[in-house]
Amino acid sequence: QVQLVESGGGLVQAGGSLRLSCAASGRAFSSIAMGWFRQAPGKEREFVAAINWTGNSRNYADSVKGRFTISRENAKNTVYLQMNSLKPGDTAVYYCAAASEYRLVVPTTASQFNVWGQGTQVTVAS
């Protein structure tokens, strides 16, 4: 079973950048799809980005396309979310997630992911 630990959140000014990391334990990491979701106060959890196990296919939410980049290093059991041109609307708790039933196909809905991290807070000040 994969376990996930996020890091890299914090407070940043609008227009700034942050890179989130998600360290995974378990041998299955390198062969499954991974993703990032976020949840702002009073809102439902929403999809941000996901990547297949090879790293050659990605999906992004329209709200982050062109600003965020998801990547992975299977040798380090780590997936990243590089966030540029941050906006106050990006403020949320960001969650890393694993979809153990998916390898080449990139899932985009929360129900397709079955392992979740504890989340890391990202706050973008205006």
Secondary structure as UniProt FT lines:
FT   STRAND          3..7
FT   STRAND          10..13
FT   TURN            14..15
FT   STRAND          18..25
FT   HELIX           27..31
FT   STRAND          33..39
FT   TURN            41..42
FT   STRAND          46..51
FT   TURN            53..54
FT   STRAND          58..60
FT   TURN            62..67
FT   STRAND          68..73
FT   HELIX           74..76
FT   STRAND          78..83
FT   HELIX           88..90
FT   STRAND          92..99
FT   TURN            100..101
FT   HELIX           110..112
FT   STRAND          115..116
FT   STRAND          120..125
//
